[in-house]
Amino acid sequence: MTQPTLLYCHCAHAKVVPDATKQAVLAALAASGRPFEAVADLCELSARKDPTVTRLVNRPGVQLIACHRRAVEWLVKAAGSELPKDVVVHNMRESTADKILTDCGLSTPARAEEPAP
């Protein structure tokens, strides 16, 4: 089975996601060695109707790390597309970095450094 495509939104303009959560998730993604895509702000891309939004959310098996699913659905719609039903959205506004990383099959940087038993 192939790994899901991970898409990370840094929510750069809306100060609604805790900085500690964003930094921990981003650091773990970078340390994981798994390919991922990061965008500075999905809201901004949507407002510009950037076709990148459609391209990113329509990848097979995509998991989006951003905010509320309903917000992401509206952002994708505003960009001129629909969010596929099978897209998994991890909410950094309400979940901890540890939970998001676990749900994505990753570990936190602290755990990644621990020696294997």
Secondary structure, 3 states (H helix, E strand, C coil): CCCCCEEEECCCCCCCCCHHHHHHHHHHHHHHCCCEEEECCHHHHHHCCCCHHHHHHCCCCCEEEECCHHHHHHHHHHCCCCCCCCCEEEECCCCCHHHHHHHCCCCCHHHHHCCCC
